Amino acid sequence: EAVTWIRQSLDVNRNYPVAHFHLAAALALTGRLPEAQAAVKDGLVLDPYFTCRRFLANPMSDNPTFLAAEKRVADGMRAAGVPEG
């Protein structure tokens, strides 16, 4: 379901790099690695300095459930090939 929603977001604005990385994570976590790697490439074109470390550096919440979800997204990003940083 996340893949569908993120793709709709990208249909509205393909220039938002974080959406590409979230798509990569969702695709990787569902076992669609070639598509996930392509999404990482698209995201890195827009933000070549994006890393998992930067993604996790400034969470928008300190809620444990939110932080666990962010970690899962970062794990998906790593699996897709987002640099660790």
C-alpha positions in Angstrom: 0.0 0.0 0.0 2.9 2.4 0.8 4.3 1.9 -2.7 1.0 3.1 -4.2 0.7 6.2 -2.1 4.3 7.2 -2.6 4.1 6.8 -6.3 1.0 9.0 -6.3 3.0 11.6 -4.3 5.8 11.4 -7.0 3.2 11.9 -9.7 2.4 15.2 -8.1 6.0 16.2 -7.5 8.9 14.2 -8.9 11.4 16.8 -7.6 11.1 15.8 -3.9 14.1 13.6 -3.3 12.9 12.1 0.0 9.9 10.6 -1.7 12.2 8.7 -4.0 14.1 7.3 -1.0 10.9 6.4 0.8 9.7 4.6 -2.4 13.1 2.8 -2.5 12.6 1.7 1.1 9.1 0.4 0.5 10.1 -1.4 -2.6 13.1 -3.0 -0.9 11.0 -4.1 2.1 8.6 -5.9 -0.3 11.5 -7.6 -2.1 11.5 -5.5 -5.3 15.2 -4.7 -5.2 15.7 -3.7 -8.9 12.9 -1.2 -8.7 14.2 0.0 -5.3 17.6 0.6 -6.7 16.2 2.6 -9.6 14.3 4.8 -7.1 17.6 5.4 -5.2 19.3 6.5 -8.4 16.4 8.9 -9.1 16.7 10.3 -5.5 20.4 10.7 -5.6 20.2 12.7 -8.9 18.1 15.2 -6.9 20.0 15.0 -3.6 23.5 13.5 -4.1 24.3 14.0 -0.4 21.4 12.1 1.0 22.4 9.3 3.4 20.7 7.1 5.9 22.7 8.8 8.7 21.3 12.2 7.6 17.8 10.8 7.4 18.0 9.5 11.0 19.8 12.5 12.4 16.9 14.8 13.0 13.7 12.8 13.7 10.4 14.8 13.6 9.3 13.1 16.9 10.7 11.3 19.9 7.8 8.9 20.0 9.1 5.4 20.3 6.6 4.1 17.7 7.7 6.8 15.3 11.4 6.1 15.9 10.9 2.4 15.3 9.1 3.2 12.0 12.0 5.5 10.9 14.5 2.8 11.7 12.5 0.3 9.5 12.4 2.9 6.7 16.2 3.4 7.0 16.7 -0.4 6.9 14.7 -0.5 3.7 16.8 2.4 2.3 20.0 0.6 3.1 18.7 -2.6 1.4 17.9 -0.5 -1.7 21.4 1.0 -1.8 21.1 4.4 -0.1 24.6 5.3 1.2 25.1 5.0 4.9 27.0 8.2 5.2 
